[in-house]
Amino acid sequence: MDYLTIEGGAKLSGSVTISGSKNAALPVIAATLLSDKDITLENLPNVVDIKTLLKLVEMLGGKVNYHDNHSVTINNRSISSTKAVYEIVSQMRASILVLGPLLARFGECEVSLPGGCAIGQRPIDLHLKALEAMGAVIEIKSGYVKAYAPDGLKGAKIVFDKITVGGSENAIMAAALAHGTTTIINAAKEPEVVQLCEILVDGGVLIEGVGTSEITIEGTGGKPIDFKTPITIIPDRIEAGTYLCAGAITKSSITLKKVNAQHIKASIDKLESMGCQFDISDDEVTIYPPEELISANITTTEYPGFPTDMQAQFMALAIVSKGDTLIEERLFENRFMHVSELNRLGADIWLKGNIAAVHQVDELNGADVMATDLRASSALVLAALIAKGETNIHRIYHLDRGYENLEGKLSALGAKIHRHK
């Protein structure tokens, strides 16, 4: 099993190119199941989660032609199975995204209950209720979701009790091939959801309200979608925010390239309140951190609010920010598992329910720590960049799920970071 060794104290400088968004690419890959034509995807991030979902597509009978590490052509004309097996789905929660498109196109499917990061329950009941509203018959048996709609899905009014990104994406894909009109109330507004809608619109699906909380979709009545290709995946806003935090915590000015500043506005706004300054152009962002960061309280919420996927990284910043910081996690109940590992490095963080109190410390010291989930891993990397001495970060397979070539990109910026077996 690989681990990272980081020697703290190095100054960073230069630029880093942001990869395509994992969270945007996953639903786009799932959406290719709605088509029987060739679909070329570009700017895919070279990370484990993408390879896992592409493997699932191949197991279903789809053809995947790999052009390089960042582009593929998929053809799902000859799907031979509509069963997403436990072997794959248990590795990655986002595999549940094949549920909507498989059911909509083929009238039946079996999808194993999902796995992924252990950051909370994240039930799929909202996904299932949305599909049931469209006429699906669903049962859960032997660890699988078995769904049937032999006469096709029907347009319906879907009201989500709470905002769900994956649930919105599954409902949107299912509605794209349904008979009639579907209205989704309280839909997620994340950029990844917007891209999914935009590629469906480019493929001829009539969708109103893209980017709002109320989306109306006119289904094709079962006709497969002819996507306009190539489809270029949007930049990864979480990777971008993580590298901004790397600049802030090391007091280093760095430039992000191929980034959408609007997508990371919440992170930029929070960093500005902590004393950072920015130069922002069309697809570049440069950060100028202060000599001492100022504490700023954080509450996670849905887009366009502060993202839960950036909570751990900002907790690392809070450790060395002037004053005390309160961080309230409103979306996932188990998303403070990195706290004990940060404390091993010398942080002073206290937990009460879904609130973390972070007290400023003068310095951190290197230690052996263990990654517990994807974003927690990046928080440990950030803390290690400023810790005195050497830090070994174990179980970095979590990092490999969502960050492309993290050690290579940080090394190019000047960090002393190495991967070991």
C-alpha positions in Angstrom: 0.0 0.0 0.0 1.4 3.4 -1.0 2.0 6.3 1.4 3.3 9.9 1.1 6.2 11.4 2.9 6.2 15.2 3.2 9.0 17.3 4.6 7.4 20.5 5.9 8.5 24.1 5.6 9.0 24.4 1.8 7.9 27.5 0.1 5.7 27.1 -3.0 5.7 29.0 -6.2 4.7 28.7 -9.9 1.5 27.5 -11.5 -0.7 24.3 -11.4 -3.1 23.2 -14.1 -6.5 22.1 -12.7 -7.8 18.7 -13.9 -11.3 17.9 -15.1 -13.9 17.5 -12.4 -14.4 14.0 -11.0 -17.8 14.9 -9.8 -18.8 16.3 -13.2 -17.3 13.4 -15.2 -19.1 10.6 -13.2 -22.7 11.6 -14.1 -21.6 12.4 -17.7 -20.2 8.9 -18.0 -23.4 7.5 -16.6 -25.4 9.6 -19.0 -23.7 8.0 -22.0 -26.0 5.0 -21.2 -28.9 7.1 -22.5 -27.3 6.9 -26.0 -26.5 4.3 -28.6 -24.0 6.4 -30.5 -20.3 7.1 -30.1 -19.6 9.7 -27.4 -16.2 11.3 -26.9 -15.3 12.7 -23.5 -12.4 15.0 -23.0 -10.6 16.5 -20.0 -11.4 13.5 -17.9 -9.3 13.4 -14.7 -6.9 10.5 -14.5 -8.2 9.2 -11.1 -9.3 5.9 -9.7 -13.1 6.8 -9.5 -13.2 7.5 -13.2 -11.5 4.3 -14.1 -13.9 2.4 -11.8 -17.0 3.8 -13.5 -15.6 3.2 -17.0 -14.9 -0.4 -16.0 -18.5 -0.7 -14.9 -19.7 0.6 -18.3 -17.6 -2.1 -19.9 -19.0 -4.8 -17.6 -22.5 -3.8 -18.7 -21.4 -4.4 -22.3 -20.4 -0.9 -23.4 -17.4 -0.3 -25.5 -14.7 2.1 -24.2 -11.9 3.3 -26.4 -9.2 4.9 -24.4 -7.4 7.6 -26.4 -5.1 8.7 -23.6 -5.4 9.3 -19.8 -7.9 12.1 -20.3 -10.1 11.2 -23.2 -12.2 8.2 -24.2 -14.9 7.3 -26.7 -17.8 5.3 -25.4 -20.4 3.4 -27.3 -23.3 1.8 -25.4 -25.2 0.4 -28.4 -24.7 -3.2 -27.4 -25.4 -3.2 -23.6 -25.7 -6.8 -22.7 -26.4 -6.5 -19.0 -28.3 -4.1 -16.8 -26.9 -5.4 -13.5 -24.3 -3.2 -11.7 -22.5 -5.7 -9.5 -21.4 -5.3 -5.9 -17.7 -5.8 -7.0 -17.7 -2.4 -8.6 -20.4 -0.4 -6.8 -19.0 -1.2 -3.4 -15.8 0.6 -4.4 -17.5 3.9 -5.3 -20.8 5.4 -4.3 -21.2 7.3 -7.5 -21.9 4.0 -9.3 -25.5 4.5 -8.2 -25.7 7.1 -11.0 -26.2 4.3 -13.5 -29.6 3.5 -11.9 -31.6 6.2 -13.6 -30.2 5.9 -17.2 -30.3 2.1 -17.2 -33.9 2.0 -16.0 -35.0 4.8 -18.4 -33.4 3.1 -21.5 -34.0 -0.6 -20.8 -37.0 -0.6 -18.5 -35.2 -2.7 -15.8 -32.0 -2.8 -13.9 -30.3 -4.1 -10.8 -27.8 -1.9 -9.0 -25.9 -3.0 -5.9 -26.3 -0.7 -2.8 -23.4 1.8 -3.0 -20.1 2.1 -1.1 -17.5 4.9 -1.1 -16.2 7.2 1.6 -17.3 6.5 5.2 -18.4 10.1 5.9 -22.0 9.3 6.8 -25.0 7.3 5.8 -25.9 9.3 2.6 -29.0 7.1 1.9 -30.4 6.7 -1.6 -34.0 6.9 -0.6 -34.4 10.2 -2.4 -33.1 8.6 -5.6 -35.6 5.8 -5.3 -38.6 8.0 -4.4 -37.9 10.1 -7.5 -37.9 7.1 -9.8 -41.0 5.7 -8.1 -42.8 9.0 -8.8 -42.0 8.3 -12.5 -43.7 4.9 -12.3 -40.9 2.6 -11.4 -41.5 -0.4 -9.3 -38.6 -0.8 -6.9 -37.6 -3.5 -4.4 -34.4 -3.9 -2.4 -33.3 -7.5 -2.1 -30.1 -9.3 -1.3 -28.2 -6.0 -1.3 -29.4 -4.9 -4.7 -31.9 -2.2 -5.9 -34.1 -3.9 -8.4 -36.1 -1.5 -10.5 -38.7 -2.1 -13.2 -40.5 0.1 -15.7 -41.5 -2.2 -18.6 -43.7 0.4 -20.2 -41.2 3.2 -19.7 -40.9 5.9 -17.2 -43.6 8.6 -17.1 -43.1 12.3 -16.5 -43.9 13.4 -13.0 -43.6 16.1 -10.4 -40.7 15.3 -8.1 -40.2 17.2 -4.9 -37.0 16.5 -3.0 -37.4 16.9 0.8 -33.8 18.1 0.9 -31.2 18.9 -1.8 -29.4 15.9 -3.2 -26.8 16.2 -5.9 -26.8 12.5 -6.9 -30.6 12.2 -6.6 -31.0 15.2 -8.8 -28.7 13.8 -11.4 -30.4 10.4 -11.4 -33.8 12.0 -11.7 -32.6 14.3 -14.6 -31.1 11.4 -16.5 -34.3 9.3 -16.0 -36.5 12.1 -17.0 -34.5 12.7 -20.2 -35.9 9.5 -21.7 -39.3 9.5 -19.9 -42.7 9.9 -21.6 -44.0 13.4 -20.9 -42.8 16.3 -18.8 -41.0 16.0 -15.5 -40.6 18.9 -13.0 -38.0 18.6 -10.3 -38.5 20.9 -7.3 -35.6 21.6 -4.9 -33.0 20.4 -7.4 -29.3 20.7 -6.7 -27.6 23.7 -8.5 -24.0 22.5 -8.4 -21.9 23.2 -11.6 -21.7 19.4 -12.1 -25.5 19.2 -12.3 -25.5 22.2 -14.7 -23.1 20.5 -17.0 -25.2 17.3 -17.0 -28.2 19.4 -18.1 -26.2 21.3 -20.7 -25.0 18.1 -22.5 -28.6 16.8 -22.5 -29.8 20.0 -24.0 -27.1 19.9 -26.6 -28.3 16.4 -27.4 -31.8 17.7 -28.1 -33.6 17.3 -24.7 -35.8 20.2 -23.8 -34.8 21.4 -20.3 -35.9 24.7 -18.6 -34.5 26.1 -15.4 -31.0 24.8 -15.8 -28.9 26.1 -12.8 -32.0 26.8 -10.7 -33.9 24.8 -8.0 -36.8 24.1 -10.3 -36.0 22.1 -13.5 -38.5 21.1 -16.2 -37.6 18.3 -18.6 -39.5 17.1 -21.7 -38.6 13.4 -22.1 -37.8 11.8 -25.5 -40.4 9.0 -24.9 -37.7 6.4 -24.8 -35.7 7.5 -27.8 -31.9 7.3 -27.2 -30.1 10.7 -27.1 -27.7 11.7 -29.8 -25.1 13.7 -27.7 -23.2 16.5 -29.4 -19.5 15.5 -29.0 -16.8 15.9 -27.9 -18.0 16.7 -24.4 -15.3 18.6 -22.4 -15.5 18.1 -18.6 -15.5 21.3 -16.5 -12.5 22.0 -14.2 -12.5 20.4 -10.7 -13.6 23.1 -8.3 -12.5 21.1 -5.3 -9.1 20.4 -6.6 -8.8 24.1 -7.4 -9.9 25.1 -3.9 -7.4 22.6 -2.4 -4.5 24.2 -4.2 -5.6 27.7 -3.1 -5.4 26.4 0.4 -2.0 25.0 -0.2 -0.9 28.5 -1.2 -2.6 30.1 1.8 -1.2 27.7 4.4 2.4 27.9 3.1 2.2 31.7 2.6 3.0 31.2 -1.1 1.7 32.9 -4.2 0.6 30.4 -6.8 -1.4 30.5 -10.0 -4.2 28.1 -10.9 -4.6 27.5 -14.7 -7.7 26.1 -16.5 -10.0 27.0 -13.6 -13.5 28.5 -13.5 -13.4 31.2 -10.8 -17.1 31.4 -10.5 -17.3 27.8 -9.5 -14.9 28.4 -6.6 -16.3 31.7 -5.5 -17.3 30.4 -2.0 -13.7 29.3 -1.3 -12.3 32.6 -2.7 -14.7 34.7 -0.6 -13.7 32.8 2.5 -10.0 33.1 1.8 -10.4 36.8 1.2 -12.1 37.1 4.6 -8.9 35.4 6.0 -6.7 38.1 4.5 -5.8 36.6 1.1 -5.9 38.7 -2.1 -6.5 37.5 -5.7 -5.9 38.2 -9.4 -8.7 36.6 -11.4 -8.9 36.3 -15.2 -10.9 34.2 -17.6 -9.4 30.9 -16.7 -6.6 31.7 -14.2 -6.6 32.6 -10.5 -3.5 33.8 -8.5 -3.6 33.8 -4.7 -1.5 36.3 -2.6 -1.7 35.1 1.0 -1.0 37.3 4.0 1.9 36.7 6.5 -0.7 35.6 9.0 -4.2 34.2 8.2 -7.2 35.6 10.1 -9.7 33.1 11.5 -13.1 32.9 9.8 -16.0 30.7 10.9 -17.4 28.2 8.4 -20.8 26.6 7.8 -21.1 24.0 5.1 -24.1 24.1 2.8 -25.3 23.4 -0.7 -24.0 25.2 -3.7 -23.5 28.2 -4.1 -22.7 28.1 -0.4 -19.5 26.8 1.2 -18.9 23.3 0.0 -18.6 20.4 2.4 -15.8 19.0 0.2 -13.7 22.0 1.2 -14.4 21.8 5.0 -11.4 19.6 5.8 -8.9 21.7 3.9 -10.1 24.9 5.6 -9.8 23.2 8.9 -6.1 22.8 8.2 -5.9 26.5 7.5 -7.8 27.3 10.7 -5.1 25.5 12.8 -2.6 28.3 12.0 -5.1 31.2 11.7 -5.1 34.0 14.2 -7.8 33.4 16.7 -10.3 30.6 17.2 -12.5 29.1 14.4 -15.9 27.4 14.6 -16.7 25.0 11.8 -20.3 23.7 11.5 -20.8 20.7 9.2 -24.4 20.6 8.2 -24.4 18.0 5.4 -22.6 14.8 6.6 -22.6 13.5 10.2 -19.2 11.7 10.0 -17.1 14.3 8.2 -14.8 15.2 11.1 -12.8 11.9 11.1 -9.7 13.9 10.1 -9.7 15.8 13.4 -7.9 13.1 15.4 -5.2 12.8 12.7 -4.7 16.6 12.6 -4.4 16.6 16.4 -1.6 14.0 16.0 0.3 16.7 14.2 -0.2 19.1 17.0 -3.5 20.8 16.2 -5.9 21.8 19.0 -9.3 20.9 17.7 -12.4 20.0 19.8 -15.6 18.4 18.7 -19.2 18.7 19.9 -21.8 17.2 17.6 -21.5 18.7 14.2 -19.3 21.6 15.3 -15.6 21.7 15.5 -13.7 24.4 17.5 -10.2 25.0 16.2 -7.8 26.8 18.4 -4.7 28.4 16.9 -1.4 26.7 17.5 2.1 28.1 17.0 3.5 25.1 15.1 2.8 21.6 13.9 5.2 18.7 14.0 5.5 15.8 11.6 4.1 12.4 12.5 2.6 9.3 11.1 -1.1 9.9 10.2 -3.8 8.0 8.3 -6.2 9.2 5.7 -9.8 8.3 6.4 -11.6 9.7 3.3 -10.9 11.6 0.2 -11.0 15.2 1.4 -9.6 14.4 4.8 -6.6 13.1 3.0 -6.0 16.5 1.4 -6.3 18.2 4.8 -3.5 16.1 6.1 -1.3 16.9 3.1 -1.9 20.7 3.7 -1.0 20.4 7.4 2.1 18.4 6.6 3.3 21.1 4.2 3.9 23.4 7.2 4.7 20.8 9.9 8.2 20.7 11.3 10.1 17.6 10.2 8.6 14.6 8.2 5.0 13.5 8.0 4.0 10.1 6.6 0.4 9.9 5.3 -0.9 6.4 5.0 -3.9 4.9 3.1 -3.5 7.5 0.3 -5.7 5.3 -2.0 -8.4 7.7 -0.8 -6.4 10.6 -2.4 -6.0 8.6 -5.6 -9.8 8.4 -6.0 -10.1 12.1 -6.5 -6.8 14.0 -7.0 -4.8 13.5 -10.2 -1.0 13.3 -9.6 -1.2 15.3 -6.4 2.4 14.6 -5.4 3.6 15.5 -8.9 1.7 18.8 -9.0 2.8 19.8 -5.5 6.4 18.8 -6.3 6.3 21.1 -9.3 5.3 23.9 -7.0 8.3 23.3 -4.7 6.9 20.9 -2.1 9.1 18.2 -0.7 6.7 15.3 -1.2 7.4 11.7 -2.3 5.3 8.5 -2.8 6.6 5.3 -1.3 5.5 1.6 -1.2 
